Amino acid sequence: MTLATHVGSLPRSQKIVDFIFARERGEPYDPADFDAAMAEGVDYVVRRQVEAGIDIVSDGETSKISYATYVKDRYTGFDGDSPRNAPADLKRFPTFLKRLAEGGGTPKYARPMCVGEVKSKGQGELEKDIANLKAAMDAHGATRGFMNAASPGVISLFLQNAHYKTREAYLAALADAMKAEYETIVGAGLDLQLDCPDLALSRHMLFNDLSDADFVKVAQSHVEALAHALSDVDPARVRVHICWGNYEGPHVCDIPMAKMFDTLMSVPARYVLFETSNPRHGHEWSVFRDRKADIPDDKVLVPGVVDTTTNFVEHPELVAERTRRFVDIVGAERVIAGSDCGFGTFAGFGAVDPEIAWAKLASLAEGAHAA
């Protein structure tokens, strides 16, 4: 039976969103009530995952404003605001970009610059997240869980550098700072998931002036920084997720998987999560077929077999079909079915209705288990 998981973030309740944005805006709130709401929220999302049939669960990133910018609350050195840079594909279609902005399709949250030395404020917030997830897993019979963490590269994408002399120095500082977070997650008995959209999305957000070949060199430098941060973590406990941006849009500027394949395979992580359901990348399963010999024997492929930007609920037979493509390449023991991205990338923002998100996860699990 093929196992089922997902990328990590899940819809948050309005109560949780209100608490997160009160903290985000510096408004008064009761810390004890905040912590209680987060524990309640994690218990809920773990229960729903178990009921949907998901085998490897997460805390839904319940307490985080977003998968990358949460670090501003846990590390020193961030203040002010970073420039907003729309993906290149949306700039090509300005009427669609305008519609997104006017329709509330662009989430509002702080993206401070790095203006000082990046140092951990301690692992207290992370330890609360870990305790909430483990308590919920125990309560609902989930035996395997993972927790998301931002990669040095994705932090550098969203929280841009105005302090360190070079991008390389900034990446090195981020890798040093994040190292303890990664080790704390694995030390707690959870799998660690590194979110790395910088290995694809940043191509058409921050590095439009480069050739694809030069961008691949930049992406490889991000992998090297990540490898340093993971130097004391067993790769068998690590998942890495690559994507081109979790938004409905033309995606005509996405760098092809074929050009990022070697970079992706070089990350020191056993589990490789990537998009294969959205219409721009659904055909790229063939890259893995054609380069089967270049997939390291210890890699487990976790293709996204449900989309996270539409409210269609994929039929379990389609999920099984998508999953079997990869089973035929590397064998059933080296495939886990996943989602393209998260369902709650930003608190209070998501293209998919929460109840439909749970239905999609149930269909994901049913199709994966059939495959």
C-alpha positions in Angstrom: 0.0 0.0 0.0 1.3 3.4 -0.9 1.3 5.8 2.0 -0.3 9.3 1.9 1.0 12.6 3.2 0.9 16.3 2.1 3.1 19.3 2.0 2.2 20.7 5.5 0.0 23.7 5.8 -3.7 23.3 6.3 -6.7 25.7 6.7 -6.8 27.6 10.0 -9.9 28.6 11.9 -10.9 32.2 12.0 -10.1 32.2 15.8 -6.6 31.2 15.0 -6.2 33.6 12.2 -7.4 36.4 14.5 -4.8 35.6 17.1 -2.0 35.3 14.5 -2.8 38.7 13.0 -3.2 40.3 16.4 0.4 39.3 17.0 1.4 40.3 13.5 0.0 43.8 13.9 1.3 44.3 17.5 -2.2 44.4 18.9 -2.9 43.2 22.5 -3.8 39.6 23.1 -3.6 37.1 25.9 -0.6 34.8 25.4 -2.3 32.0 27.4 -5.4 32.2 25.2 -3.1 32.2 22.1 -1.3 29.1 23.2 -4.6 27.4 24.1 -6.1 28.2 20.6 -3.0 26.8 18.9 -3.2 23.5 20.9 -6.9 23.3 20.1 -6.2 24.0 16.4 -3.5 21.4 16.1 -5.6 18.8 17.7 -8.4 19.5 15.2 -6.2 19.3 12.1 -4.5 16.1 13.2 -7.9 14.5 13.9 -9.1 15.6 10.4 -6.0 14.2 8.8 -6.4 10.8 10.6 -10.0 10.7 9.6 -9.1 11.4 6.0 -6.7 8.5 6.0 -3.4 10.5 5.9 -0.6 8.3 7.1 2.1 11.0 7.8 0.6 14.0 9.5 1.6 17.6 10.3 0.5 20.3 12.7 -0.8 22.2 9.7 1.6 25.0 10.4 -1.2 26.3 12.6 0.8 28.8 14.6 2.7 30.4 11.7 1.7 33.4 9.7 3.4 31.8 6.7 5.9 29.0 5.9 8.8 31.4 5.4 8.2 34.7 7.2 7.4 33.1 10.6 11.2 33.3 11.2 11.0 37.0 11.9 9.2 36.2 15.2 11.8 33.6 16.2 15.1 35.2 15.1 16.7 38.6 15.6 17.9 40.8 12.8 14.6 41.5 11.0 12.8 44.9 10.7 11.1 47.2 8.3 9.7 45.9 5.0 11.1 44.0 2.0 10.0 45.0 -1.5 7.2 43.0 -3.0 8.1 41.5 -6.3 5.3 39.7 -8.3 6.2 36.6 -10.2 7.2 37.3 -13.8 4.3 35.3 -15.2 1.8 37.6 -13.5 3.6 40.7 -14.8 3.1 39.3 -18.3 -0.7 39.4 -17.7 -1.3 42.7 -15.9 -5.0 42.5 -16.1 -5.0 39.2 -14.2 -2.5 40.6 -11.6 -4.8 43.5 -11.1 -7.8 41.2 -10.6 -5.9 39.2 -8.0 -4.9 42.3 -6.1 -8.4 43.9 -6.2 -10.1 40.6 -5.4 -8.0 40.0 -2.2 -6.0 37.3 -3.9 -2.7 38.7 -2.6 -2.2 38.0 1.1 -1.2 40.9 3.4 1.6 40.2 5.9 4.9 41.7 7.0 8.1 40.9 5.1 10.8 42.7 7.0 14.3 43.1 5.7 17.3 41.6 7.4 18.9 44.6 9.0 21.1 43.0 11.7 22.7 39.8 12.8 20.4 36.8 12.5 20.3 34.9 15.8 17.8 32.6 17.4 15.6 33.9 20.2 15.5 30.4 21.6 13.4 27.3 20.6 10.4 28.1 22.9 7.9 28.7 20.1 9.1 25.6 18.2 8.9 23.5 21.3 5.3 24.5 21.8 4.5 23.5 18.2 6.2 20.2 18.7 4.4 19.5 22.0 1.0 20.3 20.4 1.7 18.0 17.4 2.9 15.1 19.5 -0.1 15.5 22.0 -2.5 15.5 19.1 -0.9 12.5 17.4 -1.1 10.5 20.7 -4.8 11.6 21.1 -5.8 10.5 17.6 -3.6 7.5 17.0 -1.2 9.0 14.4 2.1 7.2 14.5 4.2 9.3 12.2 4.5 13.1 11.9 6.5 15.8 10.3 7.1 19.5 11.0 7.9 22.2 8.4 10.8 24.6 8.6 11.9 27.3 6.2 15.1 26.7 4.3 17.9 29.4 4.3 17.2 30.0 0.6 13.4 30.7 1.0 14.1 33.0 3.9 16.5 35.0 1.7 13.8 35.1 -1.0 11.1 36.7 1.2 13.1 38.5 3.8 15.8 40.2 1.7 19.2 41.2 2.9 20.2 44.7 3.9 22.9 43.8 6.5 25.3 41.2 5.3 27.9 42.2 2.7 26.9 39.4 0.2 24.0 37.0 -0.5 26.4 34.2 0.3 27.2 35.6 3.7 23.5 36.1 4.4 22.8 32.5 3.4 25.6 31.2 5.6 24.2 33.2 8.6 20.7 31.8 8.0 22.1 28.3 7.8 23.9 28.7 11.1 20.8 30.2 12.7 18.4 27.5 11.4 20.6 24.6 12.3 19.3 24.2 15.8 15.7 24.4 14.6 16.2 21.5 12.3 18.0 19.4 14.9 15.3 20.2 17.5 12.5 18.9 15.2 14.3 15.6 14.4 15.4 15.2 18.0 11.8 15.3 19.0 11.1 12.2 16.9 9.5 14.0 14.0 10.5 14.1 10.4 11.8 17.5 9.2 10.4 19.1 6.1 12.4 21.8 4.4 10.3 24.1 2.3 12.4 25.1 -0.7 10.4 27.0 -3.3 13.6 29.1 -3.7 14.9 26.2 -5.9 12.2 27.0 -8.5 9.9 29.9 -7.6 12.7 32.4 -7.1 13.7 31.9 -10.7 10.9 34.1 -11.8 10.7 36.3 -8.8 14.2 37.4 -7.9 16.5 36.2 -10.6 14.7 37.2 -13.8 17.9 38.8 -15.1 19.9 35.5 -15.1 20.0 32.7 -17.6 18.6 29.4 -16.5 22.1 28.0 -16.3 23.2 30.9 -14.0 20.1 30.5 -11.9 20.9 26.8 -11.4 24.2 27.9 -9.9 22.4 30.2 -7.5 20.0 27.3 -6.6 23.0 25.0 -6.0 24.5 27.6 -3.6 21.2 27.5 -1.7 21.5 23.7 -1.5 25.0 24.0 -0.1 23.8 26.4 2.6 21.1 23.9 3.5 23.5 21.0 3.5 25.6 22.9 6.1 22.5 23.4 8.3 21.7 19.7 8.0 25.2 18.5 8.6 24.3 16.9 11.9 20.8 15.6 10.8 20.2 12.1 9.4 19.0 12.5 5.7 16.6 9.6 6.3 14.6 12.0 8.5 14.5 14.8 6.1 11.9 15.8 3.4 12.4 18.6 0.9 9.7 20.4 -1.0 10.2 22.3 -4.3 7.5 24.3 -6.1 6.9 27.1 -8.5 4.5 29.1 -6.4 1.2 28.0 -4.8 -1.1 30.2 -6.8 -3.5 29.9 -9.7 -1.9 31.7 -12.6 -0.3 31.2 -16.0 3.0 29.9 -14.8 4.5 30.5 -18.2 7.8 31.6 -16.7 8.5 28.5 -14.5 11.8 26.9 -15.0 11.3 23.3 -16.2 11.8 20.4 -13.8 14.3 19.0 -16.3 16.6 21.9 -15.5 16.2 21.6 -11.8 16.3 17.8 -11.5 20.0 17.5 -10.6 19.7 20.3 -8.0 16.7 18.6 -6.4 18.4 15.2 -6.3 21.5 16.8 -4.6 19.6 17.9 -1.5 20.6 15.8 1.5 17.1 14.6 2.1 15.6 11.1 1.6 12.1 12.4 0.7 11.6 14.6 -2.3 8.2 16.4 -2.7 7.3 18.2 -5.9 4.3 19.3 -8.0 2.8 17.1 -10.7 -0.9 17.9 -10.6 -1.1 21.5 -11.8 -1.5 21.8 -15.5 1.8 23.4 -16.1 3.8 20.6 -14.6 1.6 17.5 -14.9 3.7 16.2 -17.8 7.0 16.3 -15.9 6.6 12.9 -14.4 8.3 11.8 -17.6 11.5 13.6 -16.4 11.8 11.1 -13.6 11.0 8.2 -16.0 13.7 9.3 -18.5 16.3 9.9 -15.8 15.5 6.9 -13.6 19.2 6.0 -13.5 20.0 9.4 -12.0 17.6 9.0 -9.0 19.7 8.0 -6.0 18.8 4.6 -4.6 17.9 6.1 -1.2 15.5 8.7 -2.5 11.8 8.4 -1.9 9.6 10.3 -4.4 6.6 12.2 -3.0 4.7 13.6 -6.1 1.9 16.0 -5.6 -1.2 14.0 -6.8 -3.8 16.6 -5.8 -3.7 20.3 -6.8 -3.9 22.9 -4.0 -5.1 25.9 -6.1 -8.5 24.6 -7.3 -11.7 23.4 -5.7 -12.0 20.3 -7.9 -11.8 17.2 -5.8 -9.6 14.7 -7.7 -11.2 11.3 -8.2 -9.3 8.6 -6.3 -8.8 6.7 -9.5 -6.9 9.7 -11.0 -4.9 9.9 -7.8 -4.0 6.3 -8.1 -3.1 6.7 -11.8 -0.8 9.6 -11.0 0.8 7.7 -8.1 1.4 4.5 -10.2 3.4 6.5 -12.7 6.1 6.9 -10.1 5.6 3.4 -8.6 6.4 2.1 -12.1 9.7 4.1 -12.0 11.2 3.4 -8.6 8.9 0.8 -7.0 6.1 1.1 -4.5 8.4 1.2 -1.4 9.9 4.4 -2.7 6.8 6.4 -3.4 4.5 8.3 -1.0 1.6 10.2 -2.5 1.4 13.9 -1.5 -0.1 17.3 -2.5 1.3 19.9 -4.8 1.7 22.5 -2.0 0.0 23.4 1.2 -3.7 24.3 1.7 -2.9 27.2 4.0 0.3 28.7 2.8 -0.6 32.0 4.5 -2.8 32.3 7.6 -6.3 33.3 6.5 -5.5 32.9 2.8 -6.2 29.8 0.6 -7.7 29.2 -2.7 -9.4 26.0 -1.6 -12.5 26.0 0.7 -11.5 24.3 4.0 -14.0 21.5 3.8 -13.0 20.9 0.2 -9.4 20.7 1.3 -10.3 17.9 3.7 -12.2 16.2 0.9 -9.2 16.4 -1.4 -7.0 14.9 1.3 -9.5 12.0 1.7 -9.4 11.4 -2.0 -5.6 11.6 -1.9 -5.5 8.9 0.8 -8.0 6.6 -0.9 -6.2 6.8 -4.3 -2.8 6.4 -2.8 -3.8 3.3 -0.8 -5.4 1.8 -3.9 -2.2 2.4 -5.9 
